[in-house]
Amino acid sequence: MSELNTALRRDARTHENFLLMDFRTHLSEQGRILGHLRTIPEKTHEGRQMEILKDGSLMAELIFTMWQNASIRERQAKYDMASLLLYRVLEMIMQKRLADYNLYASQVHYEELDMSKVKDVTVHSREDLCRNMNEARRGVFRTTRDRDLPDPVSLLDGYMLLFALGDEISQSASEHRPYDFLKRLRSMVYLRNNSIFAHGLGPVGQEDYEKFRTFVLEVLTKHCRLEEIQIVDYQNRIRWIAPRESRYFANLVKASGAPL
């Protein structure tokens, strides 16, 4: 990407109608985003995962890059791979939102919970949080057995933990059916888990994939609203550009004599 942008800047001095010249601003922004994303491996190597998760712009760029990748696999009818990428989108949203409470999903230290961020007014201690978590489990699984708080946190446990904290991402639209969102999430995770790329043996069909995608988009849209992220703007910035989209592509083909 950096070589492409360098070449476009160089050639723009003499030729403004070369292939992709009309996408210079777009590609320059994508180069900046990729540069930002390249800071992740070093931070991960240094054990600075929470710094990554608490960085709203970095996480937004990572989430939308994953979303765009899933969209490309979808157009290729690679629904198993697209589902895997969308599952990761759900997971990253959960990880980001838990990090806002100073909780790291991969290794949770509940004593470090930032109580000032907790939305549920009934939660004042670990015991209160555990009580809420078990109530959520009973609402979703209809179980009567209590468990301790999870560590590490799976995707479903993570969203139930967010529910127990009072986080808006896991709240249902109807206060009379508080566990509706978590039940839907459970069924969507079941669809993904049947994939050959997860725990199943069969492929993900288009119909099941579209159900999963619709649900993930709903969660992503809600997350963006809560984080004040302009979802359409990010989708446009991350969108992959094909050379054929350039208005100068036809000129190039005409000059080469090749068929369109």
Secondary structure, DSSP 8 states (H G I E B T S, - for coil): -HHHHHHHHHHTTT-SSSTTGGGHHHHHHHHHHHHHHTTHHHHHHTT-HHHHHT-HHHHHHHHHHHHHHHHHHHHTT-HHHHHHHHHHHHHHHHHHHHHTTT--TTS--GGG--GGG---TT--SHHHHHHHHHHHHHHHH---------SS--HHHHHHHHHHHT-GGG--S-TTSTTHHHHHHHHHHHHHHTBTTTT-SB---HHHHHHHHHHHHHHHHHHHHHHT--HHHHHHHH----GGGSTTHHHHHHHHT---
